[in-house]
């Protein structure tokens, strides 16, 4: 077991990403998303999902959106969009 007093539980002080998803768009770029979990997250009041984009096959990523109120969503390309 982890010793809470020693600070050995990283999720006590940091948010934890979860519910991951990834899609490859028609132009070859990647979109990825995750929800925020953990004690410091706002999931009980208002869910948060972050969306990232990679134009180099996943070597580097840029956060392109933070969506408040979205949780457990899927990500996919739809009809070439």
C-alpha positions as CSV (number, residue, x, y, z in Angstrom):
1,X,0.0,0.0,0.0
2,X,1.0,3.6,-0.5
3,X,1.8,5.8,2.4
4,X,-0.6,8.8,2.1
5,X,1.4,10.9,4.6
6,X,4.6,10.5,2.6
7,X,3.0,11.8,-0.5
8,X,3.5,8.5,-2.4
9,X,0.1,8.7,-4.1
10,X,0.6,11.0,-7.1
11,X,-3.1,11.1,-7.8
12,X,-3.7,12.9,-4.5
13,X,-1.9,16.0,-5.8
14,X,-2.2,15.7,-9.6
15,X,-5.1,15.3,-12.0
16,X,-5.1,12.0,-13.8
17,X,-6.0,11.7,-17.5
18,X,-8.5,9.0,-18.5
19,X,-11.0,7.8,-21.1
20,X,-8.5,8.2,-23.9
21,X,-9.4,8.3,-27.5
22,X,-7.6,8.9,-30.8
23,X,-8.6,9.4,-34.4
24,X,-6.6,9.7,-37.7
25,X,-8.1,12.4,-39.9
26,X,-8.2,12.2,-43.7
27,X,-5.2,14.7,-43.9
28,X,-3.1,12.3,-41.9
29,X,-3.1,14.3,-38.7
30,X,-4.0,12.7,-35.4
31,X,-6.6,13.9,-32.8
32,X,-6.4,12.6,-29.3
33,X,-8.6,13.3,-26.3
34,X,-8.8,12.5,-22.6
35,X,-11.0,13.4,-19.6
36,X,-9.7,14.7,-16.3
37,X,-10.0,12.5,-13.3
38,X,-8.5,12.8,-9.8
39,X,-9.2,14.7,-6.6
40,X,-8.2,18.0,-8.1
41,X,-10.4,17.6,-11.2
42,X,-13.8,19.2,-11.5
43,X,-15.5,16.0,-12.7
44,X,-18.0,16.1,-9.9
45,X,-19.1,19.6,-10.7
46,X,-18.3,20.0,-14.4
47,X,-16.5,17.5,-16.5
48,X,-13.4,18.5,-18.6
49,X,-12.2,17.0,-21.8
50,X,-8.9,18.1,-23.5
51,X,-8.3,17.6,-27.2
52,X,-4.8,17.5,-28.8
53,X,-3.6,17.5,-32.4
54,X,-0.4,16.0,-34.0
55,X,0.6,16.8,-37.6
56,X,3.8,14.6,-37.4
57,X,2.3,11.2,-36.7
58,X,2.4,11.6,-32.9
59,X,5.9,12.9,-32.4
60,X,4.7,16.2,-31.0
61,X,1.3,17.3,-29.8
62,X,-0.5,20.6,-29.3
63,X,-3.6,21.1,-27.1
64,X,-6.2,22.6,-29.4
65,X,-9.3,22.6,-27.1
66,X,-10.6,22.3,-23.6
67,X,-14.2,21.3,-23.5
68,X,-16.1,22.0,-20.3
69,X,-19.1,19.8,-19.5
70,X,-18.0,16.9,-21.7
71,X,-17.1,13.5,-20.2
72,X,-16.8,9.9,-21.6
73,X,-16.9,11.1,-25.2
74,X,-15.7,9.3,-28.3
75,X,-13.5,10.9,-31.0
76,X,-13.7,9.9,-34.7
77,X,-13.5,11.3,-38.2
78,X,-17.0,11.7,-39.7
79,X,-17.5,11.6,-43.5
80,X,-14.1,13.0,-44.2
81,X,-14.4,16.0,-41.7
